[in-house]
Amino acid sequence: MAVYPTSKFITAIKRKGFVPDKTHHTMFWYYLDGKKTSVRTRTSHGEKEFND
């Protein structure tokens, strides 16, 4: 199982069109052609690494 630094994960999803939205966790919403879609992911503030 691969392990990635959370900072690299965040950089990669931002490049793909995800936009952060600060809530209890950091939510990332996918925007397509300037419109918000229902596709989302999140990261916890304390997570240092991300895995598969």
N, C-alpha and C positions, 0 to 999 in steps of 0.2 A: 504494500500500500504506500503510495507516494504522500509525502508531507510537504506543504508549501507554506512560506511565511504569509500571514494574513495580508500584509501590505502589498505583496505581489498579486494576490488574488483580487484585492480591491482595484488595483491599477488595471488589471486585465479586464474585469467586468465593466469598468468605466469606459475603456476603449471600445467595448462591444455595444455601448448604448445604454447602459444602466446608469441611473441617476440616484444619488443618495438622498434619503429622507430621514432625518433624525427623529426617532421615537424612543421607546425604551431601549431598543437595540437599533443599530443602524440598518435601515431597510434600503434596498436598492430596487427601484422600479425600472422596467425596460420601456424605453420610448422608441417608437417607430414612426418615422416621418413627422416628428414633433408631437405625436399623440401618446399619452400614457396607456400602456397595455395592462393586462391582468398578470403578466409575468413578473415575478418578484423573487428576491432572495434576501437573506439578512445575515449579519455578523454580530457577534456579541462584542462588547467593548473590551473585555479582558482577554479575548482569544489572541494568542501569539502565533499559532499555527493552524492550518486548515488541512484536512485530509480528504481522501476520496469519499 
